[in-house]
Amino acid sequence: MNLKEQHYIVTLADCGSMTRAANRLGVTQPALSSYLSSVENGLGYPLFERTGKRLVPTYLGEVYLEKARKILALGAEFDIQHDLVLHGHRGRLRVGFPIRRSPQLVPSVLKTFQNLYPHVELVIYEGNIKTMGELLSTDQLDLMLCNAVQPDQKFEYTLLDHDPVLFLAPRDHPLCGYAKYREGFACPWIDLKLFQQEVFILQHNDQSLRQYSDELLRQAGVTPHRTTLIRNIETAAQMTASGLGVSFCLKSYLRDMRFIQTPQVFSVGERQLSADFSAAYPRGSRPSEHAVHLIELIRELVGMEENPLHKFFL
């Protein structure tokens, strides 16, 4: 904030002398005198009376000085706030969280972040990738967390975790016995073609898990004869556990699900397909210090439990 005029006039009044004020300001006396004359000409009235070498404020000068000191105080306050914001200690951060991951991430992240940055407001938005992407594009979000299925060129992405896409089948399904261990896969591998005749419980087309599921079905050359569409991923997993069909799920989603009878969990496909869980922000922008720290907190949190699947194996 440029408050040169107010700073010069207040310094003249404090020093009471053109010479002393020029020395304090680090300018020449003629330059300061010329500057004062320019300000007074602009106002159409003198701010100081020249009494010998002394400068005495006129009535208008006293009014000006009263206001100028307040302006300088506000300017100093602004400079402090500016420095805090610049270094990430004060401000606002608007973050979009996927609805499915929000219960696991938001409480832990919010608590830690508030302890580290008590003067930074963390605004939480929950939604799907399409809605959050629109908000990020229109500057209504600073950051969004998402599975980067089809990266948008408008955004830059920071990888947080490789989250394996897994196949779920009822625990007592007779085809489960055909599973075998294969190197490079997160779980025992099974041929998806074996389940061609089963009911596939799939998500809607606008959900990232559906896009991963479709890719695995394409790799296996499988076109399900019967499908059921379910938006809630845990509902689909619970339906599978109850013997109502087969489904897909991400490894991290299974971590906090509770089942009466757990389903069998397998890897499928030509290779282990994983969702790239990422933090996205507008391309060309520079995340603030507290945004970078938030990204690191989330990366640490999603990597805390390396193997949450032991309960799914016999």
C-alpha positions in Angstrom: 0.0 0.0 0.0 1.6 3.3 -1.1 1.1 6.0 1.5 4.0 8.2 0.5 2.1 11.4 0.7 0.7 10.8 4.2 4.1 9.6 5.4 5.9 12.7 4.1 3.4 15.2 5.6 3.3 13.5 9.0 7.1 13.4 9.1 7.3 17.1 8.3 4.9 17.8 11.2 6.8 15.6 13.6 10.2 17.1 12.7 8.9 20.7 12.5 11.7 21.4 10.0 12.2 20.9 6.3 15.9 20.0 6.9 15.3 17.4 9.7 12.4 15.9 7.8 14.5 15.5 4.7 17.3 13.8 6.6 14.8 11.4 8.2 13.2 10.6 4.9 16.5 10.3 3.1 15.7 12.8 0.4 17.1 16.2 -0.4 15.6 19.3 1.1 14.7 20.9 -2.3 13.0 17.7 -3.4 10.9 17.6 -0.2 10.0 21.2 -0.4 8.9 20.7 -4.0 6.8 17.7 -3.0 5.1 19.6 -0.2 4.3 22.5 -2.6 2.8 20.0 -5.1 0.5 18.5 -2.4 -0.6 21.9 -1.2 -1.3 23.1 -4.7 -3.4 20.1 -5.2 -5.4 20.9 -2.1 -5.6 24.6 -2.9 -4.6 25.5 0.6 -1.3 25.4 2.6 -0.8 22.6 5.2 2.0 24.5 7.0 2.9 28.0 7.9 6.5 28.8 7.4 7.7 30.6 10.6 11.4 31.2 10.0 12.8 27.6 9.5 9.9 26.1 11.5 6.9 24.5 10.0 3.6 25.0 11.9 0.4 23.1 10.7 -2.4 25.3 9.6 -6.0 24.5 10.6 -6.4 22.4 7.5 -3.0 20.9 8.2 -4.1 19.7 11.6 -7.2 18.1 10.1 -5.1 16.5 7.4 -2.6 15.2 10.0 -5.4 13.7 12.1 -6.7 11.7 9.2 -3.2 10.9 7.8 -2.1 9.3 11.1 -5.2 7.1 11.1 -4.5 6.2 7.5 -0.9 5.3 8.3 -2.1 3.2 11.3 -4.5 1.3 9.0 -1.7 0.9 6.4 0.6 -0.6 9.0 -2.3 -3.0 10.1 -2.8 -3.9 6.4 0.9 -4.6 6.0 0.8 -7.0 9.0 -2.2 -8.8 7.5 -0.6 -8.9 4.1 2.6 -10.5 5.5 0.5 -13.1 7.4 -1.5 -14.0 4.3 1.7 -14.0 2.1 3.3 -16.5 4.4 0.2 -18.7 4.9 -0.6 -17.7 8.5 -3.9 -16.0 7.7 -6.5 -16.3 5.0 -9.1 -18.6 3.6 -8.8 -22.0 1.8 -11.7 -23.5 -0.1 -11.3 -27.2 -0.7 -13.6 -29.7 -2.4 -13.7 -33.2 -1.0 -15.3 -36.3 -2.7 -18.5 -37.3 -0.8 -17.3 -40.9 -0.4 -13.9 -39.9 1.1 -15.1 -37.0 3.1 -16.0 -38.9 6.4 -12.5 -40.4 6.5 -10.6 -37.3 5.6 -12.3 -34.1 6.8 -12.4 -34.7 10.6 -8.6 -35.6 10.9 -7.5 -33.0 8.3 -9.6 -30.2 9.8 -8.4 -30.8 13.3 -4.7 -30.9 12.4 -5.0 -27.9 10.0 -6.8 -25.7 12.5 -4.1 -26.4 15.1 -1.4 -25.4 12.6 -3.2 -22.4 11.1 -5.8 -21.1 13.6 -6.3 -17.9 11.5 -6.9 -19.6 8.2 -10.5 -20.4 7.5 -10.8 -23.8 5.9 -14.1 -23.9 3.8 -15.2 -27.5 3.0 -17.3 -28.4 0.0 -18.5 -31.9 -0.7 -19.5 -33.1 -4.1 -18.7 -35.2 -7.2 -15.8 -34.5 -9.6 -18.0 -32.8 -12.2 -19.5 -30.3 -9.8 -16.2 -29.6 -8.1 -14.4 -29.2 -11.4 -16.9 -26.5 -12.4 -16.4 -24.7 -9.1 -12.6 -24.9 -9.5 -12.9 -23.5 -13.0 -14.9 -20.5 -11.9 -12.7 -19.6 -8.9 -15.2 -20.8 -6.3 -12.7 -23.4 -5.0 -9.0 -23.2 -4.5 -8.3 -26.9 -4.5 -10.2 -30.1 -5.1 -9.5 -33.7 -4.2 -10.5 -36.2 -6.9 -9.7 -39.4 -8.7 -8.0 -38.2 -11.8 -9.7 -40.5 -14.3 -9.5 -38.1 -17.2 -7.2 -35.2 -16.2 -8.6 -31.8 -17.2 -6.0 -29.6 -19.1 -7.3 -26.5 -17.1 -5.9 -28.0 -13.9 -2.6 -29.2 -12.5 -2.5 -32.4 -10.3 -0.5 -33.5 -7.4 -0.7 -37.2 -6.8 -1.7 -38.3 -3.3 -2.2 -42.0 -3.6 -2.5 -44.9 -6.0 -5.8 -46.5 -4.9 -6.3 -50.0 -6.4 -9.6 -50.8 -8.1 -10.9 -54.1 -6.7 -13.6 -56.7 -7.7 -16.1 -57.9 -5.0 -17.9 -61.2 -5.0 -20.1 -62.9 -2.4 -17.9 -64.8 0.1 -19.5 -68.2 -0.6 -19.6 -67.8 -4.4 -18.3 -71.1 -6.0 -16.3 -69.2 -8.6 -14.1 -67.7 -5.9 -12.1 -70.9 -5.8 -10.5 -70.1 -9.1 -8.6 -67.1 -7.8 -4.8 -67.3 -7.8 -1.9 -65.1 -6.7 -0.2 -63.1 -9.4 2.7 -60.8 -9.1 2.0 -57.1 -9.3 -1.6 -57.3 -8.1 -3.0 -56.0 -4.8 -5.2 -59.0 -4.1 -5.6 -62.6 -5.4 -6.4 -62.3 -9.2 -9.4 -63.8 -10.8 -10.7 -63.9 -14.4 -13.6 -61.5 -14.8 -15.0 -63.6 -17.6 -16.0 -66.2 -15.1 -18.7 -63.8 -13.8 -20.2 -63.0 -17.2 -23.6 -64.3 -16.2 -23.7 -62.6 -12.8 -25.6 -59.4 -11.9 -23.1 -56.5 -12.0 -23.9 -53.8 -9.5 -22.4 -50.7 -11.1 -22.3 -47.0 -10.4 -23.7 -44.2 -12.6 -21.8 -42.9 -15.6 -20.8 -39.6 -14.0 -19.0 -41.4 -11.1 -15.3 -42.1 -11.4 -15.6 -45.7 -10.1 -17.9 -46.5 -13.0 -15.3 -45.3 -15.5 -12.7 -47.6 -13.9 -15.2 -50.5 -13.8 -16.0 -50.0 -17.5 -12.2 -50.1 -18.3 -11.8 -53.4 -16.5 -14.8 -54.9 -18.2 -13.5 -53.7 -21.6 -10.1 -55.3 -20.8 -11.7 -58.6 -20.0 -14.1 -58.5 -23.0 -17.1 -58.7 -20.7 -20.5 -57.2 -21.4 -22.7 -57.8 -18.4 -26.0 -59.4 -19.2 -27.6 -58.0 -16.1 -26.8 -54.8 -14.3 -28.1 -52.8 -11.3 -27.2 -49.1 -11.0 -26.4 -47.9 -7.5 -24.9 -44.5 -6.8 -23.9 -45.2 -3.2 -20.7 -47.3 -3.4 -21.0 -48.8 0.1 -24.6 -49.9 -0.8 -23.2 -51.7 -3.8 -20.6 -53.4 -1.6 -23.2 -54.4 1.0 -25.4 -55.8 -1.8 -22.5 -57.9 -3.0 -21.9 -59.2 0.6 -25.5 -60.2 0.7 -25.2 -62.3 -2.5 -27.2 -59.9 -4.8 -24.4 -59.6 -7.4 -20.8 -58.6 -7.9 -19.3 -55.1 -7.9 -16.2 -52.9 -7.9 -14.7 -50.8 -5.2 -11.6 -48.9 -4.3 -9.3 -50.3 -1.7 -9.5 -47.1 0.4 -13.3 -47.2 0.4 -13.3 -50.7 1.9 -11.2 -49.6 4.8 -14.1 -48.2 6.8 -16.9 -50.4 5.7 -18.5 -52.8 8.1 -20.1 -56.0 6.9 -22.1 -58.7 8.6 -20.5 -61.1 6.2 -17.6 -59.7 4.3 -17.3 -60.2 0.5 -14.4 -61.8 -1.3 -12.0 -59.2 -2.7 -10.0 -59.7 -5.9 -7.8 -58.0 -8.4 -8.9 -58.3 -12.1 -7.6 -57.1 -15.4 -4.5 -57.2 -17.5 -2.6 -55.2 -14.8 -3.5 -53.7 -11.4 -5.7 -50.7 -12.2 -5.5 -47.9 -9.7 -7.3 -44.6 -9.2 -4.8 -41.7 -9.0 -6.2 -39.9 -6.0 -5.0 -36.3 -6.5 -5.2 -32.7 -5.5 -6.1 -30.4 -8.4 -5.8 -26.7 -8.7 -6.0 -24.2 -11.6 -3.1 -24.5 -14.1 -0.6 -21.7 -13.7 -1.7 -20.8 -10.2 0.6 -21.1 -7.2 -0.9 -22.8 -4.2 -0.5 -20.9 -0.9 1.8 -22.2 1.8 -1.2 -23.5 3.8 -2.6 -25.2 0.7 0.7 -27.0 0.2 0.7 -28.1 3.8 -2.9 -29.3 3.5 -1.9 -31.5 0.5 0.9 -33.0 2.5 -1.4 -33.7 5.5 -3.8 -35.5 3.2 -1.0 -37.5 1.5 0.2 -38.7 4.9 -3.3 -39.6 6.0 -4.3 -41.7 3.0 -1.0 -43.6 3.3 -1.3 -44.4 7.0 -2.8 -47.9 6.6 -0.9 -49.9 4.1 -3.1 -53.1 4.2 -6.7 -52.6 5.3 -7.9 -55.7 3.5 -6.9 -58.5 5.9 -10.5 -58.9 7.1 -11.6 -59.8 3.5 -9.4 -62.9 3.2 -10.2 -66.3 4.6 
